[in-house]
């Protein structure tokens, strides 16, 4: 039979442990387990089908979605959703059939892969295995906005709205 003092001590220990676990990341929790950290991070072994180009750290995002860009299985965009609700690129995945590595530099073999690498803010730097790191695309200063593409899109939207009003 446990005493009241033992029960209170056990409850305090449980609350303390729960608080410590809540402050840990999922990776830290996995590593704290006796069998912990058995899974390698994607792209770190160099045995996968894609080159991973990290644009922003995973810690900035709460959830992730993967989108095929162009043909299926070629280039994928991993988008992350921040806690504020905004979405942004987290990683680009480029199939090994569309690019290759020379002297630690990612070289595109197709125009689709070339387009993705050109939109990045810097050339991807090799980290480990199939992982590369690059800066996000450059931020356009406010004085250069609206860009010509934004102006064209605004004009198209105005024309659509005017046509819809004429029909109604």
C-alpha positions as CSV (number, residue, x, y, z in Angstrom):
1,X,0.0,0.0,0.0
2,X,1.3,3.4,-0.9
3,X,1.1,6.3,1.5
4,X,-0.3,9.7,0.6
5,X,3.3,11.2,0.7
6,X,4.5,8.6,-1.8
7,X,1.6,9.3,-4.2
8,X,2.3,13.1,-4.0
9,X,6.0,12.5,-4.7
10,X,5.1,10.2,-7.7
11,X,2.7,12.9,-9.1
12,X,5.4,15.6,-8.8
13,X,7.9,13.3,-10.6
14,X,5.4,12.7,-13.4
15,X,4.6,16.4,-13.8
16,X,8.3,17.2,-13.9
17,X,9.0,14.5,-16.5
18,X,6.0,15.7,-18.6
19,X,7.3,19.3,-18.5
20,X,10.8,18.2,-19.6
21,X,9.4,16.1,-22.5
22,X,7.2,18.9,-23.7
23,X,10.2,21.2,-24.0
24,X,12.1,18.7,-26.1
25,X,11.9,18.5,-29.9
26,X,10.7,15.2,-31.5
27,X,14.2,14.4,-32.4
28,X,15.5,15.0,-28.8
29,X,12.7,12.8,-27.5
30,X,13.7,10.0,-29.9
31,X,17.3,10.2,-28.9
32,X,16.4,10.1,-25.2
33,X,14.9,6.7,-25.6
34,X,17.2,3.7,-24.9
35,X,17.0,2.6,-28.6
36,X,16.9,6.2,-29.7
37,X,17.9,7.9,-33.0
38,X,17.9,4.8,-35.2
39,X,16.6,6.5,-38.3
40,X,18.9,8.6,-40.5
41,X,17.7,12.0,-41.6
42,X,16.5,12.0,-45.2
43,X,19.3,12.6,-47.7
44,X,22.1,12.2,-45.2
45,X,23.2,8.7,-46.4
46,X,23.5,9.5,-50.1
47,X,21.4,6.4,-51.1
48,X,18.1,8.1,-51.9
49,X,16.5,9.1,-55.2
50,X,16.6,12.8,-54.7
51,X,19.1,15.6,-54.0
52,X,17.7,17.7,-51.0
53,X,18.3,21.4,-51.2
54,X,17.3,23.0,-47.9
55,X,16.2,26.6,-48.2
56,X,15.0,27.3,-44.7
57,X,15.5,25.4,-41.4
58,X,12.8,22.9,-40.4
59,X,12.4,24.6,-37.0
60,X,10.6,27.6,-38.6
61,X,7.6,25.4,-39.6
62,X,4.9,23.4,-37.9
63,X,3.6,21.2,-40.8
64,X,4.8,20.2,-44.2
65,X,3.4,19.4,-47.7
66,X,5.2,18.0,-50.7
67,X,4.2,19.1,-54.2
68,X,5.3,17.7,-57.5
69,X,6.5,20.5,-59.8
70,X,6.2,19.6,-63.5
71,X,6.3,15.9,-64.3
72,X,5.6,13.4,-61.5
73,X,8.7,12.2,-59.7
74,X,11.1,14.8,-61.2
75,X,11.2,17.9,-59.0
76,X,9.3,18.3,-55.7
77,X,8.8,21.3,-53.5
78,X,8.4,20.7,-49.7
79,X,6.4,23.6,-48.4
80,X,6.2,24.4,-44.7
81,X,3.4,26.1,-42.8
82,X,4.5,28.4,-40.0
83,X,2.6,28.8,-36.7
84,X,1.3,32.1,-38.0
85,X,-0.4,30.3,-40.9
86,X,1.9,31.5,-43.8
87,X,3.4,29.0,-46.2
88,X,6.9,29.0,-47.6
89,X,9.5,26.8,-49.4
90,X,11.4,24.6,-46.9
91,X,13.3,22.2,-49.3
92,X,13.5,21.4,-53.0
93,X,13.9,17.8,-54.0
94,X,15.6,17.2,-57.4
95,X,15.6,13.7,-58.9
96,X,19.1,12.2,-59.4
97,X,18.0,11.6,-63.0
98,X,17.7,15.4,-63.6
99,X,21.0,16.5,-62.0
100,X,24.4,15.3,-60.9
101,X,27.2,16.3,-58.5
102,X,30.7,17.4,-59.7
103,X,33.3,18.5,-57.1
104,X,30.6,19.1,-54.4
105,X,28.5,21.3,-56.8
106,X,25.0,20.4,-58.0
107,X,24.9,20.5,-61.8
108,X,21.5,20.4,-63.5
109,X,21.0,18.1,-66.5
110,X,17.6,19.4,-67.6
111,X,16.0,22.8,-68.1
112,X,13.5,22.1,-65.3
113,X,16.3,21.5,-62.8
114,X,18.2,24.5,-64.1
115,X,15.1,26.7,-63.6
116,X,14.8,25.6,-59.9
117,X,18.5,26.2,-59.2
118,X,18.4,29.7,-60.8
119,X,15.4,30.8,-58.7
120,X,17.4,30.1,-55.5
121,X,19.1,33.1,-53.8
122,X,22.5,31.3,-54.0
123,X,24.3,28.3,-55.4
124,X,23.6,25.2,-53.3
125,X,26.5,24.2,-51.0
126,X,27.1,20.5,-50.2
127,X,26.4,19.5,-46.6
128,X,26.4,15.7,-46.4
129,X,25.3,12.8,-48.6
130,X,22.6,14.1,-50.9
131,X,21.9,17.2,-48.8
132,X,22.7,20.8,-50.0
133,X,21.9,24.1,-48.4
134,X,21.0,27.4,-50.3
135,X,19.6,30.7,-49.4
136,X,15.9,31.4,-50.3
137,X,15.2,33.5,-53.4
138,X,16.1,37.1,-53.0
139,X,13.6,39.5,-51.3
140,X,12.4,42.2,-53.8
141,X,12.6,45.6,-52.2
142,X,9.3,47.6,-51.9
143,X,10.5,50.3,-54.3
144,X,10.7,47.8,-57.1
145,X,7.2,46.6,-56.6
146,X,4.8,46.0,-58.3
147,X,7.0,44.0,-60.6
148,X,6.0,43.7,-64.3
149,X,4.6,40.2,-63.6
150,X,2.5,41.6,-60.8
151,X,1.2,44.4,-63.0
152,X,0.2,42.0,-65.7
153,X,-1.6,39.8,-63.1
154,X,-3.4,42.8,-61.7
155,X,-4.5,43.9,-65.2
156,X,-5.8,40.4,-66.0
157,X,-7.8,40.3,-62.7
158,X,-9.3,43.7,-63.5
159,X,-10.3,42.6,-67.0
160,X,-11.9,39.4,-65.6
161,X,-13.9,41.4,-63.0
162,X,-15.1,43.8,-65.7
163,X,-16.1,41.0,-68.0
164,X,-18.0,39.3,-65.2
165,X,-19.8,42.6,-64.4
166,X,-20.8,43.1,-68.0
167,X,-22.4,39.6,-68.1
168,X,-24.4,40.1,-64.8
